[in-house]
């Protein structure tokens, strides 16, 4: 299932040509080029999962990150960290169907960075995690497995992320995945680690600033998908 010509027509009628063009360029084309399934939005009440925890009620609608925004954020961090970029473990908090991790994987390959830590994606939706794993299978091959970091997609509450990480230095990616007490608790847990946080669509930026994260970069565009803040507690 994905966007049809009728979905684009409805988008055009409501927003003009700019949004459907950017949606195709920064969301739909990624799937066309890689044979994956990441681009279409899905309200949480349409999820087919039945075993929910209370964290689900702080969850936000699934929408794909825009390709150019993820790449721009990774390049910004690389300009700060250089080859030390590879010494941080990458965690996508609320990973959905895995797109930012796939972009991160390509970034690591392009920069020829050595990695010793798995890239992790955690999401409370079992259906999203299953799709992310299928997407990974579609874009992976034996050569990739030898030359890039392992990728793990985990169906879990984000409050349990410490069970799965293997490094004290983290690069966190978030596309406004959850709010409320779940996000506050997550930010509190992050204070025990050395972190850079890429926060796309940063609706609750104050939660980080309250915990003494420093705002390194902030850009607000014409659409929430091209609005990003990058923070650190180092």
Backbone bond lengths (Angstrom), bond angles and torsions (degrees), N, CA, C in turn:
res aa  C-N    CA-C-N  psi(-1)  N-CA   C-N-CA  omega(-1)  CA-C   N-CA-C  phi
1 X - - - 1.472 - - 1.511 109.79 -
2 X 1.339 117.74 138.94 1.449 121.43 178.95 1.507 110.30 -162.71
3 X 1.320 116.66 -170.15 1.446 121.29 179.85 1.518 110.31 -72.57
4 X 1.316 116.21 138.23 1.457 122.26 175.85 1.520 108.69 -108.75
5 X 1.325 116.15 176.38 1.452 121.07 177.33 1.526 110.93 -60.78
6 X 1.333 116.92 -28.80 1.462 120.50 179.46 1.525 111.02 -72.00
7 X 1.339 116.73 -35.18 1.465 120.17 175.45 1.528 110.46 -64.10
8 X 1.330 116.25 -41.61 1.460 119.91 178.04 1.527 111.39 -66.02
9 X 1.325 116.03 -36.45 1.465 120.00 178.09 1.522 110.97 -64.26
10 X 1.335 116.52 -43.71 1.469 119.78 177.67 1.531 110.54 -63.33
11 X 1.325 116.50 -39.41 1.460 120.68 178.24 1.534 110.64 -63.29
12 X 1.331 115.43 -42.64 1.468 120.46 179.30 1.528 111.64 -63.42
13 X 1.328 116.43 -43.61 1.469 119.84 -178.14 1.525 111.49 -64.43
14 X 1.322 116.56 -32.33 1.454 120.00 -177.17 1.518 112.81 -87.69
15 X 1.345 117.63 -34.14 1.466 120.31 -171.07 1.520 114.50 -123.52
16 X 1.346 117.86 -4.09 1.452 118.51 -174.79 1.523 111.13 83.59
17 X 1.337 116.40 -172.06 1.458 120.93 -171.98 1.526 113.03 -75.57
18 X 1.327 117.94 -24.37 1.463 120.49 -170.98 1.517 112.60 -62.00
19 X 1.319 118.62 -46.85 1.454 121.04 -177.01 1.525 113.08 -68.67
20 X 1.341 120.14 -49.55 1.470 117.87 178.11 1.526 112.58 -59.80
21 X 1.339 116.91 -35.69 1.467 119.14 177.57 1.524 110.54 -63.20
22 X 1.333 117.26 -48.67 1.458 120.22 -178.48 1.521 111.34 -68.39
23 X 1.329 117.08 -34.51 1.459 119.40 178.34 1.524 110.41 -63.48
24 X 1.325 116.11 -43.63 1.465 118.31 177.89 1.525 110.57 -64.55
25 X 1.326 117.75 -46.33 1.462 122.59 -175.38 1.528 112.10 -67.01
26 X 1.337 117.06 -40.22 1.462 120.81 -170.99 1.518 114.28 -106.96
27 X 1.313 118.29 -1.99 1.469 120.66 179.06 1.524 111.73 -132.82
28 X 1.321 116.84 -61.33 1.459 121.30 -172.81 1.526 112.02 -67.64
29 X 1.342 117.28 -41.03 1.465 120.50 -175.83 1.532 111.85 -62.80
30 X 1.321 117.36 -32.48 1.466 120.92 177.67 1.528 110.00 -55.42
31 X 1.320 116.08 -45.98 1.465 120.22 -179.38 1.525 112.01 -70.05
32 X 1.319 117.07 -38.62 1.462 120.04 178.56 1.526 110.12 -61.80
33 X 1.324 116.85 -42.84 1.465 120.91 -175.07 1.516 112.79 -75.02
34 X 1.340 117.90 -27.45 1.461 120.74 -175.19 1.529 114.03 -112.07
35 X 1.318 117.21 -6.61 1.455 120.20 -179.99 1.509 113.77 73.10
36 X 1.333 116.69 24.86 1.463 121.90 -176.84 1.522 111.00 -101.06
37 X 1.323 115.60 -179.33 1.460 123.08 -178.76 1.520 107.85 -133.61
38 X 1.336 116.69 88.23 1.472 119.89 -178.42 1.521 113.48 -132.78
39 X 1.337 119.73 -14.96 1.457 118.74 -157.41 1.528 116.96 -88.48
40 X 1.312 119.79 -20.25 1.464 116.99 -172.68 1.530 111.14 -93.46
41 X 1.330 115.26 142.89 1.461 121.19 -177.47 1.521 110.34 -74.35
42 X 1.332 115.44 160.31 1.463 120.16 -179.70 1.528 109.44 -153.20
43 X 1.337 118.65 114.47 1.459 120.07 175.01 1.526 110.81 -60.98
44 X 1.317 117.03 144.70 1.464 119.55 -176.22 1.528 112.04 -62.61
45 X 1.334 118.11 -25.43 1.462 118.51 -178.73 1.525 112.35 -77.59
46 X 1.341 117.29 -3.63 1.451 120.43 174.19 1.521 112.30 -97.07
47 X 1.335 117.72 -2.41 1.457 120.54 179.75 1.528 109.95 -63.59
48 X 1.315 115.57 145.54 1.455 120.06 -177.97 1.521 112.26 -90.11
49 X 1.342 117.30 -6.77 1.457 119.26 -179.27 1.525 110.44 -65.45
50 X 1.300 115.23 147.25 1.467 119.42 -179.34 1.531 113.04 -117.85
51 X 1.317 117.79 -18.60 1.462 121.30 -178.24 1.519 110.05 -95.69
52 X 1.341 115.94 83.55 1.455 120.50 -174.54 1.523 111.05 -103.39
53 X 1.322 115.99 147.58 1.456 121.68 170.14 1.527 108.23 -99.81
54 X 1.312 115.80 176.91 1.463 119.54 179.95 1.528 111.87 -66.40
55 X 1.345 118.34 -19.84 1.455 120.46 -179.82 1.525 111.88 -64.69
56 X 1.326 116.86 -22.69 1.455 119.85 -178.96 1.529 111.38 -60.09
57 X 1.327 117.30 -31.40 1.449 120.49 -174.20 1.532 112.60 -76.17
58 X 1.333 117.28 -9.08 1.456 121.33 170.85 1.525 111.41 -99.82
59 X 1.334 116.58 2.79 1.454 120.71 -178.61 1.516 111.53 -75.00
60 X 1.332 114.56 159.97 1.455 121.90 -177.84 1.520 108.19 -120.38
61 X 1.304 117.16 156.43 1.452 123.25 179.89 1.532 111.00 -48.92
62 X 1.341 116.46 140.15 1.464 119.79 175.58 1.522 109.79 -76.76
63 X 1.325 115.77 124.80 1.460 122.28 171.06 1.521 107.92 -138.60
64 X 1.325 118.89 145.63 1.467 120.46 -178.88 1.518 111.86 -76.00
65 X 1.315 115.97 142.66 1.463 120.11 171.47 1.520 109.48 -67.64
66 X 1.310 116.67 149.52 1.456 120.49 177.13 1.525 109.14 -81.73
67 X 1.315 115.90 133.54 1.455 122.53 -174.59 1.522 112.31 -54.23
68 X 1.318 117.19 -49.08 1.464 120.68 -175.80 1.522 111.86 -64.31
69 X 1.341 117.05 -32.22 1.464 120.15 -178.45 1.524 110.97 -71.97
70 X 1.335 117.02 -39.27 1.466 120.14 176.92 1.523 109.96 -64.85
71 X 1.321 117.45 -45.85 1.462 121.08 -179.77 1.529 110.93 -61.52
72 X 1.313 116.90 -43.00 1.468 120.46 179.95 1.526 110.88 -61.37
73 X 1.327 116.98 -40.00 1.463 120.96 -179.55 1.526 111.65 -67.96
74 X 1.329 116.84 -42.20 1.462 120.09 178.64 1.527 110.81 -64.62
75 X 1.309 116.37 -39.57 1.461 119.47 178.06 1.521 111.65 -65.16
76 X 1.326 117.20 -35.77 1.465 120.22 177.39 1.528 110.34 -62.83
77 X 1.331 116.91 -46.32 1.467 119.25 179.57 1.522 111.39 -65.98
78 X 1.320 116.62 -36.93 1.461 119.07 178.97 1.531 111.07 -65.16
79 X 1.324 117.16 -31.93 1.466 120.36 177.78 1.529 111.31 -66.34
80 X 1.326 116.81 -24.03 1.469 121.86 177.32 1.523 110.91 -88.53
81 X 1.318 116.63 -44.45 1.461 121.51 -170.14 1.524 114.09 -93.64
82 X 1.321 118.07 -25.14 1.451 119.69 -176.12 1.520 110.25 59.03
83 X 1.316 116.33 -138.99 1.463 120.01 -178.48 1.522 112.92 -68.26
84 X 1.332 117.68 -13.94 1.472 120.21 174.26 1.524 111.74 -69.55
85 X 1.324 116.56 -11.68 1.467 121.44 176.44 1.523 110.49 -52.11
86 X 1.316 116.53 -38.64 1.460 121.06 -176.51 1.504 114.51 -72.99
87 X 1.338 118.34 -10.60 1.463 120.68 -179.66 1.521 112.55 -87.84
88 X 1.343 116.85 -0.11 1.460 122.07 178.33 1.527 108.69 -102.96
89 X 1.328 116.05 138.51 1.464 119.99 175.15 1.523 109.38 -82.57
90 X 1.320 116.40 136.46 1.462 122.19 -177.45 1.517 109.15 -94.18
91 X 1.329 116.41 128.13 1.464 122.65 178.32 1.514 109.35 -129.61
92 X 1.327 116.59 120.70 1.459 121.77 173.26 1.521 107.28 -96.37
93 X 1.329 116.01 108.33 1.461 122.61 -176.74 1.523 109.36 -87.73
94 X 1.330 116.40 108.95 1.460 120.93 -172.08 1.512 109.00 82.02
95 X 1.330 116.05 57.25 1.469 122.15 -165.79 1.512 114.48 -74.12
96 X 1.342 118.68 -13.92 1.450 118.62 -177.70 1.514 111.41 58.77
97 X 1.316 116.60 -123.51 1.468 121.27 -175.57 1.525 113.32 -101.61
98 X 1.337 116.63 12.29 1.452 120.57 165.05 1.509 117.88 96.35
99 X 1.328 119.54 3.05 1.457 120.41 -172.03 1.531 113.97 -57.06
100 X 1.351 121.10 -49.61 1.465 119.39 -179.13 1.529 113.49 -58.36
101 X 1.340 117.21 -34.68 1.465 119.64 177.68 1.522 110.87 -67.16
102 X 1.322 117.78 -37.04 1.463 120.15 178.44 1.531 110.48 -67.14
103 X 1.333 117.12 -37.80 1.464 120.75 176.12 1.524 110.24 -66.93
104 X 1.330 116.36 -40.92 1.466 121.07 176.56 1.525 110.60 -60.70
105 X 1.320 116.91 -43.00 1.458 121.38 178.56 1.529 111.00 -58.43
106 X 1.328 116.78 -46.09 1.463 120.54 178.55 1.527 111.13 -64.60
107 X 1.333 116.76 -35.17 1.467 121.34 179.13 1.521 110.40 -64.87
108 X 1.338 116.83 -44.91 1.467 121.91 178.34 1.528 110.33 -59.75
109 X 1.329 116.60 -42.95 1.465 120.95 179.41 1.528 111.13 -64.00
110 X 1.331 115.66 -43.88 1.463 119.94 -177.67 1.525 111.23 -64.08
111 X 1.325 117.16 -39.64 1.467 121.43 -179.24 1.524 112.32 -82.99
112 X 1.316 117.21 -5.74 1.470 123.05 179.94 1.530 111.61 55.99
113 X 1.319 114.13 45.90 1.461 121.05 -179.78 1.523 110.36 -92.10
114 X 1.309 116.62 137.26 1.456 120.98 174.85 1.517 109.16 -81.83
115 X 1.326 115.85 139.07 1.456 120.93 -179.78 1.524 109.77 -125.70
116 X 1.331 115.15 140.28 1.458 119.97 176.29 1.517 111.99 -116.66
117 X 1.307 117.18 -6.05 1.464 121.28 -177.57 1.521 110.99 -117.59
118 X 1.321 116.01 142.61 1.457 120.53 176.28 1.520 110.45 -65.97
119 X 1.328 115.95 144.83 1.454 121.14 168.23 1.526 107.28 -84.65
120 X 1.330 116.54 130.41 1.459 121.24 -172.67 1.523 111.60 -115.89
121 X 1.316 116.01 138.34 1.451 122.36 169.90 1.515 109.01 -122.73
122 X 1.326 116.71 125.65 1.469 121.70 -178.86 1.522 109.10 -120.91
123 X 1.329 116.29 132.75 1.458 120.94 179.19 1.523 109.06 -149.54
124 X 1.341 116.12 144.18 1.465 119.25 -179.28 1.528 112.35 -79.09
125 X 1.330 117.14 -9.88 1.459 121.10 -178.29 1.522 110.25 -92.78
126 X 1.323 116.60 114.13 1.462 120.68 178.21 1.521 111.29 -63.88
127 X 1.333 117.57 -35.70 1.465 119.80 -179.69 1.523 110.79 -66.46
128 X 1.337 117.85 -40.30 1.461 119.99 177.06 1.524 111.36 -64.79
129 X 1.316 117.16 -42.18 1.465 120.55 179.99 1.529 110.63 -63.44
130 X 1.313 117.32 -40.54 1.467 120.30 177.95 1.524 111.00 -61.95
131 X 1.327 116.93 -39.98 1.461 120.57 177.89 1.528 110.09 -67.39
132 X 1.341 116.56 -41.15 1.468 120.23 178.89 1.530 110.91 -59.60
133 X 1.332 116.79 -41.52 1.466 120.36 179.05 1.524 111.37 -65.86
134 X 1.323 116.76 -38.90 1.467 119.93 176.70 1.525 110.48 -65.65
135 X 1.329 116.75 -39.67 1.460 120.44 176.94 1.528 111.07 -61.25
136 X 1.321 116.17 -42.08 1.467 120.76 179.62 1.526 110.83 -61.03
137 X 1.321 116.21 -42.04 1.461 120.16 178.58 1.524 111.26 -61.53
138 X 1.326 116.76 -37.88 1.458 120.80 -177.80 1.522 112.65 -67.90
139 X 1.323 117.77 -32.33 1.465 119.41 -174.08 1.521 112.99 -102.76
140 X 1.326 118.09 -0.05 1.462 121.31 -177.32 1.523 110.52 -101.19
141 X 1.322 114.78 154.59 1.459 121.18 171.64 1.526 108.08 -147.34
142 X 1.308 117.59 175.32 1.457 121.10 -174.94 1.524 111.60 -62.15
143 X 1.311 117.70 -37.05 1.459 120.57 179.17 1.528 110.55 -64.42
144 X 1.345 116.77 -41.61 1.457 120.86 176.94 1.514 110.96 -57.83
145 X 1.315 116.88 -44.00 1.456 120.99 -175.62 1.520 112.16 -62.91
146 X 1.334 117.50 -25.59 1.453 120.49 178.50 1.522 112.35 -85.06
147 X 1.324 117.63 -24.79 1.460 119.93 -168.11 1.516 114.82 -112.30
148 X 1.314 119.13 -6.99 1.459 120.51 -177.55 1.514 109.53 -129.22
149 X 1.350 117.54 164.35 1.468 119.49 -179.73 1.518 111.90 -67.26
150 X 1.303 115.09 152.76 1.453 120.30 174.60 1.524 109.71 -63.71
151 X 1.321 116.50 147.76 1.459 122.50 177.23 1.520 108.47 -119.48
152 X 1.313 116.40 131.69 1.460 121.45 178.94 1.524 109.48 -126.04
153 X 1.325 115.76 130.50 1.458 121.71 173.70 1.529 108.02 -110.34
154 X 1.324 115.74 126.65 1.458 121.35 -170.10 1.524 109.82 -125.56
155 X 1.327 115.85 127.14 1.462 121.72 174.94 1.520 108.40 -86.97
156 X 1.318 116.62 102.76 1.459 121.23 -175.40 1.520 109.66 -161.82
157 X 1.307 115.67 163.20 1.453 121.12 170.29 1.520 108.65 -72.97
158 X 1.319 117.35 142.51 1.458 120.48 -177.84 1.528 111.29 -65.04
159 X 1.313 118.15 -23.17 1.466 120.87 177.94 1.526 112.04 -64.01
160 X 1.329 116.77 -15.31 1.468 121.13 179.53 1.527 113.08 -98.60
161 X 1.333 117.83 12.62 1.469 119.12 -170.77 1.524 113.12 -60.84
162 X 1.327 117.77 -27.20 1.462 119.90 -176.93 1.534 112.45 -65.75
163 X 1.335 117.08 -19.67 1.461 120.48 177.32 1.531 112.14 -68.32
164 X 1.331 116.47 -22.55 1.456 120.13 -168.32 1.530 113.94 -109.65
165 X 1.317 118.39 -20.16 1.454 119.55 -177.35 1.522 110.18 -80.89
166 X 1.334 115.36 157.97 1.464 120.68 -177.42 1.520 111.94 -131.50
167 X 1.328 117.36 20.69 1.457 121.81 -177.31 1.521 109.27 -146.45
168 X 1.330 116.70 150.16 1.462 121.37 177.95 1.520 112.07 -89.99
169 X 1.336 116.20 -3.75 1.466 121.23 178.40 1.522 108.24 -116.94
170 X 1.326 116.35 124.60 1.460 121.11 -171.36 1.523 112.02 -129.07
171 X 1.326 115.44 142.42 1.459 122.42 162.32 1.522 105.89 -108.13
172 X 1.323 116.10 115.59 1.461 122.03 -177.97 1.525 108.59 -100.84
173 X 1.319 116.27 131.16 1.455 120.57 170.55 1.524 108.55 -111.45
174 X 1.330 116.65 135.36 1.458 121.77 178.69 1.527 109.52 -140.99
175 X 1.321 116.62 129.76 1.457 120.03 165.91 1.528 107.16 -106.91
176 X 1.313 117.27 85.31 1.465 123.63 178.53 1.529 111.70 28.12
177 X 1.344 117.90 60.05 1.464 120.14 -169.87 1.520 114.78 -78.91
178 X 1.326 116.46 -28.58 1.453 120.26 -176.93 1.517 108.31 -161.01
179 X 1.313 115.46 163.65 1.457 120.24 -179.76 1.512 110.25 -134.24
180 X 1.327 116.47 -157.49 1.448 121.98 174.37 1.517 113.89 59.33
181 X 1.327 115.02 -148.77 1.460 121.21 -176.68 1.527 112.46 -64.98
182 X 1.328 117.46 -28.64 1.468 119.95 179.37 1.530 110.01 -62.75
183 X 1.322 116.98 -46.98 1.458 119.94 179.24 1.522 111.23 -67.34
184 X 1.316 117.48 -42.25 1.473 119.84 179.29 1.528 110.91 -59.37
185 X 1.308 117.07 -42.94 1.460 120.87 179.21 1.525 111.22 -66.24
186 X 1.331 116.88 -40.05 1.457 121.59 178.76 1.533 110.57 -61.78
187 X 1.324 116.80 -46.08 1.466 120.64 179.31 1.532 110.17 -62.61
188 X 1.304 116.87 -40.57 1.471 120.56 177.85 1.523 110.89 -60.34
189 X 1.331 117.31 -41.67 1.464 120.81 178.74 1.526 111.41 -65.76
190 X 1.320 117.10 -33.70 1.461 120.79 -178.55 1.523 112.73 -66.26
191 X 1.317 117.86 -21.92 1.462 120.03 -178.93 1.526 112.22 -64.66
192 X 1.324 117.83 -14.12 1.470 121.35 177.48 1.524 112.17 -83.99
193 X 1.340 117.33 -3.33 1.459 121.90 -176.18 1.525 109.72 -124.43
194 X 1.315 115.22 164.34 1.458 121.57 172.75 1.520 106.65 -91.60
195 X 1.323 116.43 115.38 1.466 119.77 -166.98 1.515 113.63 -130.44
196 X 1.325 113.78 145.29 1.453 123.14 157.94 1.523 106.47 -114.87
197 X 1.316 116.74 135.51 1.463 121.36 -177.05 1.512 109.71 -122.25
198 X 1.332 116.40 121.54 1.462 122.59 171.26 1.525 106.36 -97.06
199 X 1.314 116.52 113.84 1.466 121.89 -173.09 1.530 108.10 -117.68
200 X 1.310 116.05 96.70 1.454 122.87 178.74 1.527 108.94 -84.34
201 X 1.347 116.08 136.63 1.463 121.20 -174.05 1.533 109.51 56.48
202 X 1.350 117.29 63.15 1.477 122.33 -168.69 1.528 114.11 -81.58
203 X 1.312 116.10 74.38 1.458 120.27 -175.89 1.529 113.42 -70.54
204 X 1.330 116.56 -25.83 1.471 119.41 -177.02 1.530 110.79 -121.62
205 X 1.309 115.43 49.41 1.457 121.65 -178.19 1.529 112.04 -59.50
206 X 1.321 116.72 -33.78 1.465 120.72 -178.21 1.528 112.26 -59.97
207 X 1.330 118.06 -28.32 1.463 120.20 179.78 1.526 110.83 -59.42
208 X 1.328 116.38 -35.60 1.461 120.86 178.60 1.523 111.22 -78.48
209 X 1.315 116.99 -42.09 1.457 120.18 -178.52 1.523 111.17 -64.30
210 X 1.321 116.86 -32.08 1.468 120.73 177.05 1.519 112.40 -64.48
211 X 1.331 116.85 -24.43 1.467 122.55 -179.88 1.526 111.68 -102.37
212 X 1.332 115.74 23.43 1.473 122.93 173.12 1.522 113.75 66.01
213 X 1.332 117.27 28.24 1.453 119.37 167.53 1.525 108.22 -76.02
214 X 1.323 116.14 139.31 1.459 121.47 179.21 1.523 109.68 -93.08
215 X 1.315 115.54 134.44 1.464 120.98 178.50 1.527 108.62 -83.22
216 X 1.334 116.20 113.70 1.464 121.56 -177.70 1.516 112.51 -94.19
217 X 1.317 115.96 -29.37 1.463 120.70 -174.67 1.518 107.75 -153.59
218 X 1.324 115.40 141.96 1.464 120.16 179.25 1.521 108.50 -151.01
219 X 1.316 116.56 126.71 1.451 121.15 179.65 1.519 109.10 -144.44
220 X 1.327 116.28 127.11 1.460 121.08 179.85 1.524 108.84 -119.48
221 X 1.325 115.34 117.47 1.451 120.83 -178.40 1.516 112.43 -99.30
222 X 1.312 115.10 -166.80 1.458 121.51 -175.98 1.524 112.10 -76.41
223 X 1.340 117.28 -12.83 1.458 122.37 179.69 1.526 108.12 -135.16
224 X 1.340 117.35 150.64 1.469 120.17 -177.61 1.521 112.23 -59.57
225 X 1.331 117.65 -29.59 1.462 120.43 -178.86 1.517 113.13 -68.91
226 X 1.328 117.54 -19.70 1.464 119.54 176.40 1.525 110.89 -111.03
227 X 1.329 114.96 35.66 1.458 122.41 174.00 1.524 108.21 -120.83
228 X 1.322 116.88 121.14 1.463 120.93 -173.01 1.516 111.21 -142.82
229 X 1.325 115.81 141.22 1.465 122.86 169.73 1.522 108.31 -120.91
230 X 1.327 116.05 141.70 1.460 121.37 176.11 1.517 107.69 -122.30
231 X 1.342 115.35 128.30 1.451 121.39 -173.56 1.514 110.25 -129.31
232 X 1.341 115.46 164.32 1.455 120.93 176.88 1.520 109.75 -151.17
233 X 1.320 115.50 151.56 1.469 120.32 172.52 1.524 111.59 -113.52
234 X 1.333 117.09 16.53 1.459 120.91 179.04 1.538 110.44 -78.57
